Amino acid sequence: MQYKRPQFRDLLYPVDSPRLTPFRHLDPHAFAQEVIKEPIPAALVADWRKLYAEPHSCITCDGHKETGLYEIKNEGAPTAQLVDAARNMLNVLGADELDKVRYPIDAKEWRSWSNPEFLLNPNGVRLEDLAPVPRLAIMNLIKASLSAKGFEKARGCMKTNAFLGQLCQLENIMNEWSYNFLLFGEPSMDGPWGWNLYGHHLCLNVFVQGSQMVISPTFMGAEPNEIDDGPNKGLKLFDTEQDVGLALMRSLPEALRERATVFKQMKDPAMPEGRWNPGDERALGGAFQDNRIIPYEGISVKEFSSLQKRQLLEIVEAFVCYLPEGPLRAKMDHVESMLDRTWWSWIGGHGEDDPFYYRIQSPVVMTEFDHHAGIWLANDTPAKCHIHTVVRTPNGNDYGKDLLRLHYEQVHPGKNPGTA
C-alpha cells in the first residue's frame, strides 16, 4: 500500500517560527498570563468569566427547562470499583494535595473546566505536578469510571496532546499530563459524588449516584487527530464520528440534505452574530455554555429511514462510548426513546474532503462534531485533522444536576443542593 502523507504534516510551523519560540521557556501559568493579553483570547476569557458568574440553569432549546426526563433508578454502574479507586486515591495523596483536590458536591468549580491549552482556572491538582504514585491513583480512578473503549479514547486525547507538544517543541505547555483533576463530594456506594478532569482537548465531568452515572458535559478533541511517529504511531481519533456522520449525511435524499444544511460555508456570511466564535467556532455547547439556549435546527429524525436512524444511534454511541456497560445501555435506550424528537443539522459541504460540522440534538442528548482551523497548525480555515467534539445532557442533567436534585428531594427533603 502506498504511503499517504497525513494532512497535518503540510500544516506544521517551522520550529523557529515566532508562533512557537516565544513560549518555549514558559511554565503553564506564565504561558496563560501571556496568552490572555492577546486580543482574541482576552475577549474570550472575559466572556467566559461573565458566563461562569451566572447561576447554573441548564441548556434548553427554547429557554424553558423540560421536566420529568430523568429519574433515579438502577442502571448497573460499577460503583464499588469506583469507590475503591477513589478511596485509594485519597489514601495516597499528600495533605496539601488533598486540600486542593476536594470540593463539595454542589461546588461551583464543577463548571470551571475549559479546553484550551492555556490554563484558565488552576483548580484542583495538576497531573504533571504530581509524583508517579498519586498520579497513577488518579488515572486508576478515571480508568475505573470509564469503559475500556472510553478510557482508550481519553488516553488518546492525552497522547495526541503530547504529540502536538513534541511537534511544536512546546512540551512545557502541551504534554500527556497537562490536565487538572478535582473530586466532588465523598465517594459513596449510594450518595452523590464525582470528579472532573480538564485540559487541552479533554474535559470530563463524571457524576456518580448509587448505580447511576452521568458523564456530561464532555469535550474531546485533537490537533492533529492522528499520530504517525513514535511509540503511539497509528493512533487515530474520531473516525466513527467523522466517517459515519458523513455517510449518514450523504445517504439522505437531496431535498433532506438541503434542509439539514443550515449553513453551506463553515464561516458563512449568513450566520447571525455569535453563531461563530474564535474559541468554539461552530460548536454551541462548549466550556461555560451551561445555560445556553440552543434551538433545534435542520431536520427531524422522524424523516429518516430505519437504516439512517440506526446510523444516527451508532454515531451517538461513538460519542458516549466512555460510559460503562450498564449506564451506556441506559443512556442509549433513553436516546432511542426520543428519536422522534431528535434533530440533525449540518454546516459545510459533504464531499469526501470537505470539512464540516454537525449536531444531533434531542431533549436528553446533544452531540457536536466540528472540524477546526489551526491553533498550533498553520491552517487558517477548518481542516479534517483538527477535530472538536462535545456532549451535553440538556434540560438539567449536565453534571448530574437533575439526579442530584431528585436525591435531595427523596433523601434530604427541604435541603437545597444549590445552583452552582
C-alpha positions as CSV (number, residue, x, y, z in Angstrom):
1,M,0.0,0.0,0.0
2,Q,1.3,3.4,-1.0
3,Y,2.1,5.7,2.0
4,K,-0.3,8.6,2.3
5,R,1.3,11.7,3.9
6,P,-1.0,12.9,6.8
7,Q,-2.6,16.3,6.1
8,F,-1.2,17.8,9.2
9,R,2.4,17.3,8.0
10,D,1.8,20.0,5.5
11,L,0.5,22.4,8.1
12,L,3.4,22.4,10.6
13,Y,5.0,25.7,11.5
14,P,8.8,25.8,11.2
15,V,10.3,25.0,14.7
16,D,11.9,28.5,14.7
17,S,8.6,30.2,13.9
18,P,7.6,33.3,16.0
19,R,4.3,31.5,16.6
20,L,6.2,29.0,18.7
21,T,9.5,30.3,20.0
22,P,8.3,32.9,22.5
23,F,6.6,30.3,24.6
24,R,9.3,27.7,25.0
25,H,10.6,29.0,28.3
26,L,7.2,29.4,30.0
27,D,5.5,27.2,32.5
28,P,1.7,26.7,32.1
29,H,0.8,29.5,34.5
30,A,3.2,32.1,32.9
31,F,2.0,30.9,29.4
32,A,-1.6,31.5,30.3
33,Q,-0.8,35.0,31.6
34,E,0.9,35.8,28.3
35,V,-1.8,34.4,26.1
36,I,-4.7,36.2,27.7
37,K,-3.1,39.5,27.0
38,E,-3.7,38.9,23.3
39,P,-7.0,40.5,21.9
40,I,-8.9,37.4,20.9
41,P,-8.1,35.2,23.9
42,A,-8.7,38.2,26.2
43,A,-12.2,38.7,24.7
44,L,-13.0,35.0,25.0
45,V,-11.8,34.9,28.6
46,A,-13.8,38.0,29.5
47,D,-17.0,36.4,28.0
48,W,-16.3,33.1,29.8
49,R,-15.8,34.7,33.1
50,K,-19.1,36.5,32.7
51,L,-20.9,33.3,31.9
52,Y,-19.2,31.5,34.8
53,A,-20.6,34.1,37.2
54,E,-24.2,33.3,36.2
55,P,-26.1,30.8,38.4
56,H,-26.3,27.4,36.8
57,S,-29.6,26.7,35.0
58,C,-29.3,24.3,32.0
59,I,-29.1,24.0,28.3
60,T,-32.5,24.2,26.6
61,C,-33.9,24.5,23.1
62,D,-36.2,27.5,24.0
63,G,-35.3,28.9,27.4
64,H,-37.7,26.6,29.3
65,K,-36.5,23.5,31.1
66,E,-38.5,20.4,30.2
67,T,-39.1,18.4,33.4
68,G,-39.7,14.7,34.1
69,L,-37.0,13.5,31.8
70,Y,-34.7,12.0,34.4
71,E,-35.3,9.6,37.3
72,I,-33.4,7.7,40.0
73,K,-33.2,4.0,39.1
74,N,-30.8,1.0,38.9
75,E,-28.5,1.3,35.8
76,G,-25.8,-1.1,36.9
77,A,-22.9,1.3,37.3
78,P,-19.7,-0.3,38.6
79,T,-20.0,1.8,41.8
80,A,-18.0,-0.5,44.1
81,Q,-14.9,-0.4,41.9
82,L,-15.2,3.4,41.5
83,V,-15.4,3.9,45.3
84,D,-12.4,1.6,45.9
85,A,-10.4,3.5,43.3
86,A,-11.4,6.9,44.7
87,R,-10.6,5.9,48.3
88,N,-7.2,4.5,47.2
89,M,-6.5,7.8,45.5
90,L,-7.4,9.8,48.7
91,N,-5.1,7.5,50.7
92,V,-2.0,8.2,48.5
93,L,-2.4,12.0,48.1
94,G,-0.5,14.2,50.4
95,A,-2.1,16.7,52.8
96,D,-1.6,19.7,50.5
97,E,-2.9,17.7,47.5
98,L,-6.0,16.6,49.5
99,D,-6.7,20.3,50.3
100,K,-6.5,21.2,46.7
101,V,-8.4,18.3,45.2
102,R,-11.6,18.1,47.4
103,Y,-14.7,20.1,46.8
104,P,-18.4,19.9,48.0
105,I,-20.7,18.0,45.8
106,D,-22.5,21.2,44.7
107,A,-19.4,23.3,44.3
108,K,-19.4,25.9,41.5
109,E,-16.0,24.6,40.4
110,W,-17.8,21.8,38.5
111,R,-18.3,24.4,35.8
112,S,-14.7,25.8,35.8
113,W,-13.5,23.4,33.1
114,S,-12.1,24.7,29.8
115,N,-10.4,23.0,26.9
116,P,-7.7,25.4,25.5
117,E,-4.0,24.7,26.1
118,F,-3.8,27.8,28.3
119,L,-4.8,27.1,31.9
120,L,-7.7,29.5,32.7
121,N,-8.8,28.1,36.1
122,P,-6.0,26.3,38.0
123,N,-8.3,24.4,40.4
124,G,-7.7,21.0,41.9
125,V,-4.4,19.3,41.3
126,R,-2.4,19.2,38.0
127,L,-1.3,15.8,36.9
128,E,2.1,16.9,35.7
129,D,2.8,18.3,39.1
130,L,2.2,15.0,40.9
131,A,4.6,12.2,41.8
132,P,4.0,9.0,39.9
133,V,2.1,7.2,42.6
134,P,-0.7,9.7,43.2
135,R,-0.9,10.4,39.5
136,L,-1.3,6.7,38.8
137,A,-4.0,6.5,41.5
138,I,-6.0,9.3,39.8
139,M,-5.6,7.6,36.4
140,N,-6.9,4.4,38.0
141,L,-10.0,6.2,39.2
142,I,-10.5,7.6,35.7
143,K,-10.0,4.1,34.2
144,A,-12.5,2.6,36.7
145,S,-15.1,5.2,35.8
146,L,-14.9,4.7,32.0
147,S,-15.5,1.8,29.6
148,A,-12.3,0.2,28.2
149,K,-13.1,1.9,24.9
150,G,-13.8,5.2,26.6
151,F,-10.6,5.1,28.6
152,E,-8.6,4.4,25.5
153,K,-10.2,7.3,23.8
154,A,-9.5,9.7,26.7
155,R,-5.9,8.5,26.8
156,G,-5.7,9.0,23.0
157,C,-6.6,12.7,23.5
158,M,-3.9,13.0,26.1
159,K,-1.3,11.2,23.9
160,T,-2.2,13.4,20.8
161,N,-1.8,16.4,23.0
162,A,1.7,15.2,23.9
163,F,2.4,14.5,20.2
164,L,1.4,18.1,19.3
165,G,3.7,19.4,22.1
166,Q,6.6,17.4,20.6
167,L,5.8,18.6,17.1
168,C,5.9,22.2,18.2
169,Q,8.7,21.7,20.8
170,L,6.3,23.0,23.4
171,E,6.1,20.1,25.8
172,N,6.2,22.6,28.7
173,I,2.6,23.6,27.9
174,M,1.3,20.6,26.0
175,N,2.1,17.1,27.2
176,E,0.5,13.9,28.4
177,W,-0.3,15.2,31.8
178,S,-1.4,18.8,31.1
179,Y,-4.7,18.3,33.0
180,N,-6.3,19.3,36.2
181,F,-8.3,16.9,38.4
182,L,-11.0,17.7,41.0
183,L,-13.0,15.4,43.3
184,F,-16.5,16.4,44.4
185,G,-18.3,15.0,47.4
186,E,-17.5,11.9,49.4
187,P,-17.0,8.6,47.5
188,S,-20.0,6.5,48.4
189,M,-22.0,3.5,47.3
190,D,-25.3,5.3,47.5
191,G,-24.7,9.1,47.9
192,P,-23.8,11.6,45.2
193,W,-20.2,12.3,44.3
194,G,-18.0,12.7,41.3
195,W,-14.9,14.2,39.6
196,N,-13.8,16.2,36.7
197,L,-10.7,16.4,34.6
198,Y,-9.9,19.2,32.2
199,G,-7.2,20.4,29.9
200,H,-6.3,20.7,26.3
201,H,-8.7,18.7,24.1
202,L,-10.0,16.6,27.0
203,C,-12.6,17.6,29.6
204,L,-14.7,15.0,31.5
205,N,-17.3,15.6,34.2
206,V,-18.3,12.3,35.9
207,F,-21.2,12.2,38.4
208,V,-22.0,9.1,40.4
209,Q,-25.1,8.4,42.5
210,G,-25.8,4.8,43.6
211,S,-25.9,2.7,40.4
212,Q,-26.2,5.6,38.1
213,M,-23.6,7.7,36.3
214,V,-23.7,10.9,34.2
215,I,-20.7,11.7,32.1
216,S,-21.5,15.2,30.8
217,P,-20.5,17.8,29.8
218,T,-17.6,16.3,27.9
219,F,-15.2,17.8,25.4
220,M,-12.8,15.6,23.4
221,G,-10.6,16.8,20.5
222,A,-7.3,16.5,18.8
223,E,-4.9,18.6,16.7
224,P,-3.8,16.6,14.8
225,N,-6.2,13.7,15.2
226,E,-3.6,11.0,14.3
227,I,-0.1,10.1,15.4
228,D,2.3,9.0,12.6
229,D,5.5,8.6,14.5
230,G,6.9,7.4,17.8
231,P,5.6,4.8,20.3
232,N,1.9,5.7,19.7
233,K,2.2,5.6,15.9
234,G,-1.1,4.5,14.3
235,L,-3.3,6.1,16.9
236,K,-6.2,7.9,15.3
237,L,-9.3,9.5,16.9
238,F,-12.9,10.2,15.9
239,D,-13.1,8.0,12.8
240,T,-16.6,6.8,13.6
241,E,-18.0,10.3,14.4
242,Q,-16.4,11.6,11.2
243,D,-17.0,8.8,8.7
244,V,-20.4,7.6,9.8
245,G,-21.6,11.2,10.2
246,L,-20.5,12.0,6.6
247,A,-22.0,8.7,5.3
248,L,-25.3,9.5,7.0
249,M,-25.5,13.0,5.5
250,R,-24.6,11.7,2.1
251,S,-27.3,9.0,2.3
252,L,-30.1,11.5,2.7
253,P,-32.2,12.4,-0.3
254,E,-31.1,15.6,-1.8
255,A,-34.1,17.5,-0.5
256,L,-33.5,16.4,3.0
257,R,-29.7,17.2,2.7
258,E,-30.6,20.7,1.7
259,R,-32.9,21.2,4.6
260,A,-30.4,19.7,7.0
261,T,-27.7,22.1,5.9
262,V,-28.3,25.2,7.9
263,F,-25.2,27.0,6.5
264,K,-23.3,25.9,3.4
265,Q,-20.0,27.5,4.4
266,M,-18.1,26.8,7.7
267,K,-17.9,30.6,8.4
268,D,-20.9,31.7,6.4
269,P,-21.8,35.3,5.8
270,A,-25.4,34.3,6.5
271,M,-24.6,33.3,10.1
272,P,-26.1,35.7,12.7
273,E,-23.8,37.4,15.2
274,G,-22.5,34.9,17.8
275,R,-23.2,31.8,15.7
276,W,-19.4,31.5,15.0
277,N,-16.8,32.5,17.6
278,P,-13.0,32.1,17.6
279,G,-13.0,29.8,20.5
280,D,-15.6,27.2,19.7
281,E,-16.0,28.1,16.0
282,R,-19.4,26.5,15.2
283,A,-19.9,24.4,18.4
284,L,-22.6,25.8,20.8
285,G,-22.1,23.6,23.9
286,G,-18.5,24.2,24.8
287,A,-17.0,25.5,28.0
288,F,-19.1,27.9,30.1
289,Q,-22.2,27.4,27.8
290,D,-24.1,25.7,30.7
291,N,-27.2,27.9,30.3
292,R,-27.3,28.4,26.6
293,I,-30.5,28.4,24.6
294,I,-29.8,26.2,21.5
295,P,-32.8,25.9,19.2
296,Y,-33.4,22.8,17.2
297,E,-32.1,23.2,13.6
298,G,-32.0,21.1,10.4
299,I,-34.4,18.2,10.0
300,S,-36.3,15.9,12.3
301,V,-35.0,12.4,12.6
302,K,-38.7,11.3,12.1
303,E,-37.9,11.7,8.4
304,F,-35.0,9.2,8.4
305,S,-35.2,5.7,7.2
306,S,-34.8,2.8,9.6
307,L,-31.2,2.4,8.4
308,Q,-30.5,6.1,8.9
309,K,-31.9,6.0,12.4
310,R,-29.6,3.1,13.2
311,Q,-26.6,5.1,11.8
312,L,-27.6,8.0,13.9
313,L,-27.7,5.8,17.0
314,E,-24.3,4.4,16.1
315,I,-22.9,8.0,16.0
316,V,-24.4,8.9,19.4
317,E,-22.9,5.7,20.9
318,A,-19.5,6.7,19.5
319,F,-19.8,10.0,21.4
320,V,-20.9,8.4,24.7
321,C,-18.9,5.2,24.5
322,Y,-17.0,6.3,27.6
323,L,-19.9,5.2,29.8
324,P,-19.6,1.7,31.4
325,E,-21.8,-1.0,30.1
326,G,-24.9,-0.6,32.3
327,P,-25.1,3.2,32.1
328,L,-24.3,3.1,28.4
329,R,-27.2,0.9,27.7
330,A,-29.5,3.0,29.8
331,K,-28.3,6.1,28.0
332,M,-28.8,4.7,24.6
333,D,-32.2,3.4,25.5
334,H,-33.1,6.9,26.6
335,V,-31.7,8.4,23.4
336,E,-33.6,5.9,21.3
337,S,-36.9,6.6,23.1
338,M,-36.5,10.2,22.0
339,L,-35.7,9.6,18.3
340,D,-38.9,11.2,17.1
341,R,-37.9,14.3,19.0
342,T,-34.4,14.3,17.7
343,W,-32.9,16.8,15.2
344,W,-30.0,16.5,12.7
345,S,-28.2,19.7,11.4
346,W,-25.2,20.3,9.3
347,I,-22.8,23.1,8.3
348,G,-20.4,22.9,5.4
349,G,-20.0,20.6,2.4
350,H,-20.4,16.8,2.2
351,G,-17.7,15.9,-0.3
352,E,-15.0,13.5,0.7
353,D,-12.5,16.2,1.5
354,D,-14.9,18.9,2.8
355,P,-14.6,20.0,6.5
356,F,-18.0,20.0,8.3
357,Y,-19.9,20.5,11.5
358,Y,-23.0,18.5,12.6
359,R,-25.2,18.4,15.7
360,I,-27.6,15.7,17.0
361,Q,-30.0,17.2,19.5
362,S,-32.9,15.9,21.5
363,P,-34.4,16.7,24.9
364,V,-31.9,14.2,26.5
365,V,-28.7,14.5,24.5
366,M,-26.7,16.9,22.3
367,T,-23.6,15.9,20.4
368,E,-21.5,18.2,18.3
369,F,-18.7,17.4,15.8
370,D,-16.6,20.2,14.3
371,H,-13.6,20.5,12.0
372,H,-11.5,23.4,13.1
373,A,-9.0,25.9,11.9
374,G,-5.4,25.5,13.2
375,I,-4.3,26.8,16.5
376,W,-0.8,25.1,16.6
377,L,-1.1,24.1,13.0
378,A,-0.9,26.7,10.3
379,N,-4.3,26.3,8.6
380,D,-6.4,29.4,8.9
381,T,-9.5,27.6,7.7
382,P,-11.0,24.3,9.0
383,A,-9.2,21.1,8.2
384,K,-10.1,17.5,8.9
385,C,-7.0,16.9,11.0
386,H,-8.3,19.2,13.8
387,I,-11.5,17.9,15.5
388,H,-13.6,19.1,18.4
389,T,-16.4,17.0,19.9
390,V,-18.9,18.0,22.6
391,V,-21.6,16.0,24.5
392,R,-24.2,17.7,26.6
393,T,-27.3,16.5,28.6
394,P,-29.9,19.2,28.1
395,N,-32.8,20.1,30.4
396,G,-30.8,19.9,33.6
397,N,-28.7,16.8,33.8
398,D,-25.3,18.1,32.9
399,Y,-23.1,17.4,35.9
400,G,-25.9,15.0,37.1
401,K,-27.7,18.1,38.4
402,D,-31.2,16.7,38.0
403,L,-30.3,13.4,39.6
404,L,-28.8,15.3,42.5
405,R,-32.0,17.4,42.8
406,L,-34.1,14.2,42.9
407,H,-31.7,12.7,45.5
408,Y,-32.2,15.7,47.8
409,E,-35.9,15.6,47.3
410,Q,-36.1,11.9,48.2
411,V,-33.4,11.5,50.8
412,H,-33.0,15.0,52.3
413,P,-36.3,16.8,51.8
414,G,-36.1,20.6,52.2
415,K,-32.3,20.7,51.6
416,N,-31.4,22.7,48.6
417,P,-28.5,21.2,46.6
418,G,-27.7,24.7,45.2
419,T,-27.5,26.0,41.7
420,A,-23.7,26.3,41.3
